[in-house]
Structures are given as structure tokens and as C-alpha cells.
Amino acid sequence: MFGNKQKKKAAWVQSALERYERQLLQYAMSIVGEIERARDVVQETFMRLHNQEQENIEGHLSQWLFTVCRNCALKSLKKEDRYIYVEAQEFETKRCEGLTPLMELERKERVDRLMELVKELPKNQYEVVRLRFHHHHSYQEISEITGLSVGNVGFLLNAAMRNLRGKMDRDDKDEKIIYLKKGVA
């Protein structure tokens, strides 16, 4: 009986590892900024999962993993008294059907610029944007992961979107002015 329970738990942890390891590694990397350190954080997260009872986590596994991962990453940074945010990878880009190569290039340039602007967001806005749009968490899940209220999560996301939209609009205006100057000369 005891061996069967251990096998079931090992299978559950293995399943969670296969499903969430990459996402957690990206998330940890966005907080700690070093791949080896991020791997240590994710390993610690799954070790803690192994020590938990499945019944206590079932139904909110994703939020639990991201919360523990975040806490482990912040604890890791606190040891060295630094807090660095680094974009691990670009958000997934999807190729649209029917785009010309020029349209695809322009779209990719806009996505690249948006990723640069996301990196420039204040840390709290950056984190909720990553959790919402990269890891696809709900406001409630982000609230549980970060310890912020749901209302504060919504406020931060709204502020981040306004911030990004304003910067993208300014970029577009600046680009049009450059083109006008080139045309005049």
C-alpha cells in the first residue's frame, strides 16, 4: 500500500514537471536573471511540491507552483540583496496566414519593440503582464501568486497597457515624422 501511494505521488509530480517546468523556468529566469539560478529555483519548487499532499493542491496546482516559484526566486535574490528582472524569451509569436514577407517583417519589428517596452515597465507591472499574457493566468491566480489584491492586479495591468499603448503610439508618430523629413529632403 505504501509503495503504491509513493508511485502515485511520483507520477503526479512527474506529470506536473512535464507540464509546468518550462513555464516556471521562464518565470524564474525573468526574476533572477541567470539560467542556472532559475533552474535551482524550479528544482526547489518541485521538491516542495513532492513534499505536499496532492489533495491540498489539487484544483490550483498552477497557482501553487507559480507562487512557490516566485517566493523561491525572491528568496534567492534576497540572499544577495538584489532584484533584477530580465526577459527570458520573447512572447510566443504566431505566424498569420496571408501576410506578405514585408507585412510579416513589420509585425515582427512591432513585436520586438513591444517586448523591449515590456522590459522597461516598472517591476510590478512587468510581473503581472508576464503572468497574464505569457503564462495565461487569471486575475485571481495572479493575485494568489503575487499576494496582491485582485483589484490591484487589474489596476497594474490596466496601467501597463496604457503605458505600452502610449509608448507604441509615440513610436508610430516619431516614425511618421522621420519619413516626412526624408521625403522633404
C-alpha positions in Angstrom: 0.0 0.0 0.0 2.8 2.4 1.0 4.7 1.8 -2.2 1.6 2.3 -4.4 1.0 5.7 -2.7 4.6 6.7 -3.4 4.3 5.7 -7.1 1.1 7.6 -7.5 2.7 10.7 -5.9 5.8 10.3 -8.1 3.6 10.1 -11.2 1.7 13.2 -10.1 4.9 15.2 -9.6 6.3 13.9 -12.9 3.2 15.0 -14.7 3.4 18.5 -13.1 7.1 18.7 -14.0 6.4 17.8 -17.7 3.5 20.3 -17.9 5.0 23.3 -16.0 8.8 23.0 -15.9 9.4 25.2 -19.0 6.9 27.9 -17.9 8.3 28.0 -14.4 11.9 28.2 -15.7 11.0 31.2 -17.9 9.2 32.8 -15.0 12.1 32.2 -12.6 14.5 33.4 -15.2 12.5 36.7 -15.6 13.0 37.2 -11.8 16.6 36.0 -11.1 18.2 36.7 -14.5 20.5 33.7 -14.5 19.6 30.4 -16.1 21.4 28.2 -13.5 19.9 30.1 -10.7 16.5 29.8 -12.3 17.0 26.0 -12.6 17.8 25.8 -8.9 14.6 27.8 -8.1 12.5 25.5 -10.3 14.1 22.4 -8.7 13.3 23.8 -5.3 9.7 24.4 -6.4 9.2 20.8 -7.5 11.0 19.5 -4.4 8.4 21.4 -2.3 5.6 20.0 -4.5 6.9 16.5 -3.8 6.6 17.2 0.0 3.0 18.4 -0.3 -0.2 16.3 -0.2 -1.8 16.1 -3.6 -5.3 16.7 -2.1 -4.2 20.1 -0.7 -3.1 21.4 -4.1 -5.5 19.7 -6.5 -7.5 22.3 -8.4 -5.0 25.1 -8.0 -1.7 23.4 -9.0 -0.6 26.1 -11.4 -1.2 29.0 -8.9 0.6 27.0 -6.2 3.6 26.3 -8.4 3.9 29.9 -9.6 3.6 31.2 -6.1 6.2 28.8 -4.7 8.5 29.5 -7.7 8.1 33.3 -7.1 8.8 33.0 -3.4 11.9 30.8 -4.0 13.2 33.2 -6.7 12.7 36.2 -4.4 14.3 34.4 -1.5 17.3 33.6 -3.8 17.6 37.2 -4.7 17.3 38.4 -1.1 20.3 36.3 -0.2 22.4 38.5 -2.5 20.3 41.6 -1.8 19.5 42.3 -5.4 16.3 42.3 -7.5 16.8 42.0 -11.3 14.2 41.5 -14.0 15.3 40.1 -17.3 13.1 39.0 -20.2 13.9 35.3 -20.6 12.4 34.9 -24.1 10.1 36.8 -26.4 6.4 36.1 -26.0 5.3 33.5 -28.4 4.8 34.9 -31.9 2.3 33.3 -34.2 2.5 33.5 -37.9 -0.6 34.8 -39.5 -1.9 33.4 -42.8 -1.9 35.6 -45.9 0.8 38.0 -44.7 3.4 39.2 -47.2 7.0 39.0 -46.2 7.1 42.8 -45.7 4.0 42.6 -43.5 5.5 39.8 -41.5 8.7 41.8 -41.1 6.8 44.8 -39.9 4.7 42.7 -37.5 7.9 41.1 -36.1 9.6 44.5 -35.7 6.5 45.8 -33.8 6.5 42.7 -31.6 10.2 43.1 -30.9 9.7 46.7 -30.0 6.8 45.8 -27.7 9.0 43.2 -25.9 11.6 46.0 -25.4 8.9 48.2 -23.9 7.6 45.5 -21.7 11.1 45.1 -20.2 11.0 48.8 -19.4 7.8 48.6 -17.4 8.0 49.1 -13.6 8.7 45.7 -11.9 5.2 45.2 -10.5 3.6 45.9 -13.9 6.2 43.8 -15.7 5.4 40.8 -13.4 1.6 40.9 -13.8 1.9 41.4 -17.6 4.2 38.3 -17.8 1.8 36.2 -15.6 -1.3 37.3 -17.5 -0.1 37.3 -21.1 2.8 34.9 -21.1 1.7 32.4 -18.6 -2.1 32.9 -19.1 -3.1 33.2 -15.5 -6.4 34.8 -14.4 -6.5 37.9 -12.3 -7.4 35.7 -9.3 -4.5 33.4 -10.0 -2.1 36.3 -10.3 -3.5 37.7 -7.0 -2.7 34.4 -5.3 0.7 34.1 -6.9 1.9 37.7 -6.0 -0.1 38.3 -2.9 -1.7 41.4 -4.5 -5.4 42.0 -4.3 -7.4 41.2 -7.5 -8.2 44.9 -7.8 -4.6 45.8 -7.6 -3.7 43.2 -10.3 -6.4 44.8 -12.6 -5.1 48.3 -11.9 -1.5 47.2 -12.6 -2.5 45.5 -15.9 -4.5 48.5 -16.9 -1.7 50.9 -16.1 0.8 48.7 -18.0 -1.5 48.5 -21.1 -1.9 52.3 -21.1 1.8 52.7 -20.6 2.6 50.4 -23.5 0.0 51.8 -25.8 1.2 55.4 -25.2 4.8 54.4 -25.9 3.8 52.5 -29.1 1.8 55.5 -30.3 4.7 57.8 -29.7 6.9 55.4 -31.6 4.5 55.5 -34.5 4.4 59.3 -34.5 8.1 59.5 -34.4 8.4 57.1 -37.3 6.0 59.2 -39.4 8.0 62.4 -38.7 11.2 60.7 -39.8 9.5 59.5 -43.0 8.2 63.1 -43.6 11.7 64.5 -43.1 13.2 62.0 -45.5 10.5 62.8 -48.1 11.1 66.6 -47.8 14.9 66.3 -48.2 
